[in-house]
Amino acid sequence: MNIKTPTNARKEFYELLKQVNDSHEPVFISGSKSENNAVIIGQKDWNSIQETLFLESTGTMDKVREREKDSSGYSDIDALDWDNI
C-alpha cells in the first residue's frame, strides 16, 4: 500500500499520476485528521468502479451471477430479454 503525506504527494504529484495509471494501484494520502484523507486512482480504474456500481445498482450483476451458476453452461443469446436485464 502506497501512503503519502499531503506534502509529499504535492511534491510528487505528476509522478503519482503516472504511477496510479501504470500500476493500477491507488495511492493513499493520509492527512493529520481522517476527514482530510484521500485516494488517488487512475481514470480507467475510476471508470471501471463506476461501471461496476451501475451494474450492481441495476441488478445486472445478479443476472450475470445467476447465469454463471446455470448448470447447462449454455444461454440462448436470442432468448435474452435485453430490455429487462
NORMOLIN-V959888 format. One line per field, one symbol per residue. ss: DSSP state (a for helix, b for strand, c for the rest). phi: phi as a letter, one per 40 degrees, with the letter a starting at -180 (. if undefined). burial: # if it has 24 or more other C-alpha atoms within 12 Angstrom, else .. Layout:
ss=???
phi=???
burial=???
This chain:
ss=cbbbcaaaaaacaaaaaaaaaaacccbbbccccaaacbbbccaaaaaaaaaaaaaaaccaaaaaaaaaacccccccaaaccaaac
phi=.cbbcdcccccbdccccccccccfbcbcbbccbccccabbbcdcccdcccccccccccgccccccccccdccgbbcdccccccbc
burial=...#....#......#...#.....##.#.........###............................................
